């Protein structure tokens, strides 16, 4: 009887520990996603004036970046800062600053669209796989950016603005969302072209090529947590 009690207690302890691990993993996943799509302006040390300095610094880094994929990544960083800038302005009820930030954001997104459109995928299997990995990473970044626009739209609801000011800014936010949607569509088209090339170069079926693309997606998903952590560490040191 005593032995049975010990066994039952051991099973209960293992079950409790396993449940705690699952809950901890779920919480970490949720925290990682939130860290990807939410901005802590205080943690970034940003306000309406300080953000200009950070944007200028990022812009300088862009000038010395020659790889087109890296340029797109850095342009998205700049676009992110412009959205943060607009969000801060919304909190300060500063419609003029919001309009300027959104206008700058629009120009950046147009540049990104042009760069994605010109990205080459290569012609051999290795180059195609590398391109697939980059496009999937870019897909994730675009999804995060879409969430940032949603957060900005939510912040606008609490801003103390006139009807005319609000209508003007809402129009620009809608335009930003449309451009981001186009980026997603363009990225998807690029992925489809890579799949078609993989089928031709690797003599693969549609299903086999699709599986390769999906595997790249799983790898990107698994590395997401590390990328978020690296982003947090970067913010702490800036």
C-alpha positions as CSV (number, residue, x, y, z in Angstrom):
1,X,0.0,0.0,0.0
2,X,2.8,2.4,0.9
3,X,4.6,1.6,-2.4
4,X,1.4,2.3,-4.3
5,X,1.0,5.6,-2.6
6,X,4.6,6.6,-3.4
7,X,4.0,5.6,-7.1
8,X,0.8,7.7,-7.3
9,X,2.5,10.7,-5.6
10,X,5.3,10.4,-8.1
11,X,2.9,10.3,-11.1
12,X,1.1,13.3,-9.7
13,X,4.3,15.3,-9.3
14,X,5.4,14.4,-12.9
15,X,2.0,15.4,-14.2
16,X,2.2,18.7,-12.3
17,X,5.7,19.4,-13.5
18,X,4.8,18.6,-17.1
19,X,1.7,20.9,-17.0
20,X,3.9,23.7,-15.6
21,X,6.4,23.2,-18.5
22,X,3.6,23.4,-21.1
23,X,2.1,26.5,-19.5
24,X,5.6,28.2,-19.3
25,X,6.2,27.4,-23.0
26,X,2.8,28.8,-24.0
27,X,3.6,32.0,-22.0
28,X,7.0,32.3,-23.6
29,X,5.5,31.9,-27.0
30,X,2.8,34.6,-26.3
31,X,5.5,36.9,-24.9
32,X,7.7,36.4,-27.9
33,X,4.8,37.3,-30.3
34,X,3.9,40.3,-28.2
35,X,7.5,41.4,-28.2
36,X,7.6,41.2,-32.0
37,X,4.5,43.3,-32.6
38,X,4.3,45.7,-29.6
39,X,6.6,48.7,-29.0
40,X,7.8,49.9,-25.6
41,X,8.7,53.5,-26.4
42,X,10.1,54.1,-23.0
43,X,12.3,51.0,-23.3
44,X,13.5,52.2,-26.7
45,X,14.2,55.7,-25.2
46,X,12.0,57.3,-27.9
47,X,10.1,60.5,-27.8
48,X,9.2,62.9,-30.6
49,X,12.6,64.5,-30.7
50,X,14.8,61.5,-29.7
51,X,13.1,59.3,-32.4
52,X,14.5,61.6,-35.1
53,X,18.0,61.0,-33.9
54,X,17.5,57.2,-34.0
55,X,16.0,57.4,-37.4
56,X,18.9,59.4,-38.7
57,X,21.3,56.9,-37.3
58,X,19.4,54.0,-39.0
59,X,19.4,56.0,-42.2
60,X,23.2,56.3,-42.1
61,X,23.5,52.5,-41.7
62,X,21.3,52.1,-44.8
63,X,23.6,54.2,-46.9
64,X,26.5,51.7,-46.2
65,X,24.3,48.6,-46.9
66,X,24.7,47.2,-50.4
67,X,22.9,43.8,-50.1
68,X,19.4,44.2,-51.3
69,X,17.8,41.8,-48.8
70,X,19.6,43.6,-46.0
71,X,18.4,46.9,-47.4
72,X,14.8,45.7,-47.2
73,X,15.3,44.6,-43.6
74,X,16.7,48.0,-42.6
75,X,14.0,49.9,-44.5
76,X,11.5,48.0,-42.5
77,X,13.3,49.0,-39.3
78,X,13.0,52.6,-40.5
79,X,9.3,52.1,-41.3
80,X,8.8,50.7,-37.8
81,X,10.4,53.7,-36.2
82,X,8.1,56.0,-38.2
83,X,5.1,54.1,-36.9
84,X,6.4,54.4,-33.4
85,X,6.9,58.1,-34.0
86,X,3.3,58.5,-35.2
87,X,2.1,56.5,-32.2
88,X,3.9,58.8,-29.8
89,X,2.5,61.8,-31.6
90,X,-1.0,60.3,-31.2
91,X,-0.4,60.1,-27.5
92,X,0.6,63.7,-27.5
93,X,-2.4,64.7,-29.7
94,X,0.0,66.1,-32.2
95,X,-1.7,65.7,-35.6
96,X,1.0,67.5,-37.5
97,X,3.8,65.2,-36.2
98,X,1.5,62.2,-37.0
99,X,1.0,63.3,-40.6
100,X,4.8,63.9,-41.1
101,X,5.6,60.4,-39.7
102,X,3.0,58.7,-41.8
103,X,4.2,60.6,-45.0
104,X,7.7,59.5,-44.3
105,X,6.5,55.9,-43.7
106,X,4.7,55.9,-47.0
107,X,7.9,56.9,-48.9
108,X,9.8,54.1,-47.1
109,X,7.2,51.5,-47.9
110,X,7.2,52.5,-51.6
111,X,11.0,52.0,-51.6
112,X,10.6,48.6,-50.0
113,X,8.0,47.5,-52.6
114,X,10.4,48.5,-55.4
115,X,13.3,46.6,-53.8
116,X,11.2,43.4,-53.2
117,X,10.0,43.6,-56.8
118,X,13.7,43.6,-58.0
119,X,14.9,40.8,-55.8
120,X,16.4,38.0,-57.8
121,X,16.0,34.3,-56.8
122,X,18.9,32.7,-58.5
123,X,18.9,29.7,-60.9
124,X,20.4,26.8,-59.0
125,X,18.9,24.8,-56.1
126,X,21.2,26.4,-53.4
127,X,20.4,29.9,-54.5
128,X,16.7,29.1,-54.7
129,X,16.7,27.7,-51.2
130,X,18.5,30.8,-49.9
131,X,16.0,33.0,-51.6
132,X,13.1,31.0,-50.1
133,X,14.6,31.4,-46.6
134,X,15.0,35.2,-47.0
135,X,11.4,35.6,-48.4
136,X,9.9,33.7,-45.5
137,X,11.8,35.8,-43.0
138,X,10.6,38.9,-44.9
139,X,7.0,37.5,-44.8
140,X,7.2,37.4,-41.0
141,X,8.6,40.9,-40.8
142,X,5.7,42.2,-43.0
143,X,3.2,40.4,-40.7
144,X,4.7,42.1,-37.7
145,X,4.5,45.4,-39.5
146,X,0.9,44.9,-40.2
147,X,0.3,44.5,-36.5
148,X,2.2,47.7,-35.8
149,X,-0.2,49.6,-38.1
150,X,-3.2,48.0,-36.3
151,X,-1.7,49.3,-32.9
152,X,-1.3,52.7,-34.4
153,X,-4.9,52.7,-35.5
154,X,-6.0,51.7,-32.0
155,X,-3.9,54.5,-30.5
156,X,-5.6,57.0,-32.8
157,X,-8.9,56.2,-31.1
158,X,-7.8,57.8,-27.9
159,X,-6.2,60.9,-29.5
160,X,-7.8,64.2,-28.9
161,X,-8.2,65.4,-32.5
162,X,-10.8,67.3,-34.6
163,X,-12.9,65.3,-37.0
164,X,-11.0,66.7,-40.0
165,X,-7.6,65.8,-38.4
166,X,-8.8,62.3,-37.6
167,X,-10.2,61.7,-41.1
168,X,-6.9,62.8,-42.7
169,X,-4.8,60.5,-40.5
170,X,-7.2,57.6,-40.8
171,X,-6.9,57.9,-44.6
172,X,-3.1,57.7,-44.3
173,X,-3.2,54.7,-42.0
174,X,-5.5,53.0,-44.5
175,X,-3.0,53.7,-47.3
176,X,-0.2,52.3,-45.1
177,X,-2.2,49.1,-44.6
178,X,-2.9,48.9,-48.3
179,X,0.7,49.2,-49.2
180,X,1.7,46.6,-46.6
181,X,-1.0,44.2,-48.0
182,X,0.6,44.7,-51.5
183,X,4.0,43.8,-50.0
184,X,2.5,40.5,-48.7
185,X,1.0,39.8,-52.1
186,X,4.3,40.6,-53.9
187,X,6.2,38.4,-51.4
188,X,3.8,35.5,-52.0
189,X,4.2,35.9,-55.8
190,X,8.0,35.7,-55.3
191,X,7.6,32.5,-53.3
192,X,5.4,30.9,-56.0
193,X,8.1,31.8,-58.6
194,X,10.8,30.1,-56.5
195,X,8.6,27.0,-56.1
196,X,8.2,26.9,-59.9
197,X,11.9,27.2,-60.4
198,X,12.6,24.5,-57.8
199,X,10.3,22.2,-59.7
200,X,12.2,22.8,-63.0
201,X,15.8,22.8,-61.6
202,X,15.4,20.0,-59.1
203,X,12.9,17.9,-61.3
204,X,10.4,18.0,-58.4
205,X,6.7,17.7,-58.3
206,X,4.5,20.5,-57.1
207,X,4.0,18.7,-53.7
208,X,7.8,18.2,-53.3
209,X,8.6,21.8,-54.0
210,X,5.9,23.0,-51.7
211,X,7.3,20.8,-48.9
212,X,10.7,22.4,-49.3
213,X,9.1,25.9,-49.0
214,X,7.2,24.7,-45.9
215,X,10.3,23.3,-44.3
216,X,12.0,26.8,-44.7
217,X,8.9,28.2,-42.9
218,X,9.3,25.8,-40.0
219,X,13.0,26.7,-39.7
220,X,12.1,30.4,-39.6
221,X,9.4,29.7,-37.0
222,X,11.8,27.8,-34.8
223,X,14.4,30.7,-35.0
224,X,11.7,33.3,-34.2
225,X,12.2,33.2,-30.5
226,X,16.0,33.7,-30.8
227,X,15.4,36.7,-33.2
228,X,13.0,38.3,-30.7
229,X,15.5,37.8,-27.9
230,X,18.3,39.4,-30.0
231,X,16.0,42.3,-30.7
232,X,15.3,42.8,-27.0
233,X,19.0,42.7,-26.2
234,X,19.7,45.3,-29.0
235,X,17.1,47.6,-27.5
236,X,18.6,47.4,-24.1
237,X,22.0,48.4,-25.4
238,X,20.9,51.3,-27.5
